[in-house]
Amino acid sequence: MNSGDIPRTYLDFVRGGNAEPLVPIFLHNQMDLRGLAGLAGRILSIFGDQEKPLEDGLELYGLSRICERRGQAERARTTYEMSIGAALPAETDRAARASLAQLAKRDRDFDRARELWESMLGNSREGYQAYEQLAIYYEHEVRNTRMALATTREALAQLRRAHRLAMIAVDREVSMAVKHSVVMEKKERKASRSRRAPLRPAATHEALLSHAETDALPEQTTALDPRHYLAKIDTGKTVREYREKEVAFSQGDTADAVFYIQSGKVQLTVVSKSGKEAVVAILRTFA
């Protein structure tokens, strides 16, 4: 029986209809209850016999999640590690690595957390979260603003590649791109103010370098000031004034220019499928 027909069948019976159509519903409910009983029994047996090792990766992953929710962080870490080594499906493996990295971060085991984040980088929800966590790690734990900025740029480059290949949903791409763009802008400002690790003029290429290659870059560099750079260009640039609420660029327009805000501010908005517009960021003059 189609699950969508169940409420109507119940209603027909309550209104005085025949009880016979309820039989397949009760059989379906009976199967659900038996399945839940079997699952509960399996979970209790696993928790009751901790000496017997599990071998199934999905069972190990499920046990890890239960332990984590129960506050058994140490056991959760152990079973997450075991599940990763048991050849999980790709999507489940990324989820297990993300949860394990979060637990390692809470324990301040940043070496293991960094290894896990680096193993997840790529075009997936967990992959972009890993980019974000790595950027936070480099900025706050290692105090390496250049690496944090390079990691954020690498995430944006990955998003652009995914967009060109139509490998990511537009709404998810926009939200992640905005998030990483705002993070990158903050890191650029922080890096430009730092005398210990200023930005290089060729920093745009760092997004395509590996972490090892980026580590080898010289520390003493020169900051890039867009205003100074644009002042030297005589051709190929256009200065334009926009009225209040005038649209400067819409998704789907030809991306053949880079915009710099000389004065004022720009609202970055998205429109939902229902037509509602939301402001996700406010961009201002480069400082």
Secondary structure in CASP SS format (residue, H / E / C, confidence):
PFRMAT SS
TARGET T0000
AUTHOR 0000-0000-0000
METHOD secondary structure of the structure
MODEL  1
M C 1.00
N C 1.00
S H 1.00
G H 1.00
D H 1.00
I H 1.00
P H 1.00
R H 1.00
T H 1.00
Y H 1.00
L H 1.00
D H 1.00
F H 1.00
V H 1.00
R C 1.00
G C 1.00
G C 1.00
N C 1.00
A C 1.00
E H 1.00
P H 1.00
L H 1.00
V H 1.00
P H 1.00
I H 1.00
F H 1.00
L H 1.00
H H 1.00
N H 1.00
Q H 1.00
M H 1.00
D H 1.00
L H 1.00
R H 1.00
G H 1.00
L H 1.00
A H 1.00
G H 1.00
L H 1.00
A H 1.00
G H 1.00
R H 1.00
I H 1.00
L H 1.00
S H 1.00
I H 1.00
F H 1.00
G H 1.00
D C 1.00
Q C 1.00
E C 1.00
K C 1.00
P C 1.00
L C 1.00
E C 1.00
D C 1.00
G H 1.00
L H 1.00
E H 1.00
L H 1.00
Y H 1.00
G H 1.00
L H 1.00
S H 1.00
R H 1.00
I H 1.00
C H 1.00
E H 1.00
R H 1.00
R C 1.00
G C 1.00
Q C 1.00
A H 1.00
E H 1.00
R H 1.00
A H 1.00
R H 1.00
T H 1.00
T H 1.00
Y H 1.00
E H 1.00
M H 1.00
S H 1.00
I H 1.00
G C 1.00
A C 1.00
A C 1.00
L C 1.00
P C 1.00
A H 1.00
E H 1.00
T H 1.00
D H 1.00
R H 1.00
A H 1.00
A H 1.00
R H 1.00
A H 1.00
S H 1.00
L H 1.00
A H 1.00
Q H 1.00
L H 1.00
A H 1.00
K H 1.00
R H 1.00
D C 1.00
R C 1.00
D C 1.00
F H 1.00
D H 1.00
R H 1.00
A H 1.00
R H 1.00
E H 1.00
L H 1.00
W H 1.00
E H 1.00
S H 1.00
M H 1.00
L C 1.00
G C 1.00
N C 1.00
S C 1.00
R H 1.00
E H 1.00
G H 1.00
Y H 1.00
Q H 1.00
A H 1.00
Y H 1.00
E H 1.00
Q H 1.00
L H 1.00
A H 1.00
I H 1.00
Y H 1.00
Y H 1.00
E H 1.00
H H 1.00
E H 1.00
V C 1.00
R C 1.00
N C 1.00
T H 1.00
R H 1.00
M H 1.00
A H 1.00
L H 1.00
A H 1.00
T H 1.00
T H 1.00
R H 1.00
E H 1.00
A H 1.00
L H 1.00
A H 1.00
Q H 1.00
L H 1.00
R H 1.00
R H 1.00
A H 1.00
H H 1.00
R H 1.00
L C 1.00
A C 1.00
M C 1.00
I C 1.00
A C 1.00
V H 1.00
D H 1.00
R H 1.00
E H 1.00
V H 1.00
S H 1.00
M H 1.00
A H 1.00
V H 1.00
K H 1.00
H H 1.00
S H 1.00
V H 1.00
V H 1.00
M H 1.00
E H 1.00
K H 1.00
K H 1.00
E H 1.00
R H 1.00
K H 1.00
A H 1.00
S H 1.00
R H 1.00
S C 1.00
R C 1.00
R C 1.00
A C 1.00
P C 1.00
L C 1.00
R C 1.00
P C 1.00
A C 1.00
A H 1.00
T H 1.00
H H 1.00
E H 1.00
A H 1.00
L H 1.00
L C 1.00
S C 1.00
H H 1.00
A H 1.00
E H 1.00
T H 1.00
D H 1.00
A C 1.00
L C 1.00
P C 1.00
E C 1.00
Q C 1.00
T C 1.00
T C 1.00
A C 1.00
L C 1.00
D C 1.00
P H 1.00
R H 1.00
H H 1.00
Y H 1.00
L H 1.00
A H 1.00
K C 1.00
I C 1.00
D C 1.00
T C 1.00
G C 1.00
K C 1.00
T C 1.00
V C 1.00
R C 1.00
E C 1.00
Y C 1.00
R C 1.00
E C 1.00
K C 1.00
E C 1.00
V C 1.00
A C 1.00
F C 1.00
S C 1.00
Q C 1.00
G C 1.00
D C 1.00
T C 1.00
A C 1.00
D C 1.00
A C 1.00
V C 1.00
F C 1.00
Y C 1.00
I C 1.00
Q C 1.00
S C 1.00
G C 1.00
K E 1.00
V E 1.00
Q E 1.00
L E 1.00
T E 1.00
V E 1.00
V E 1.00
S C 1.00
K C 1.00
S C 1.00
G C 1.00
K C 1.00
E E 1.00
A E 1.00
V E 1.00
V E 1.00
A E 1.00
I E 1.00
L E 1.00
R E 1.00
T C 1.00
F C 1.00
A C 1.00
END
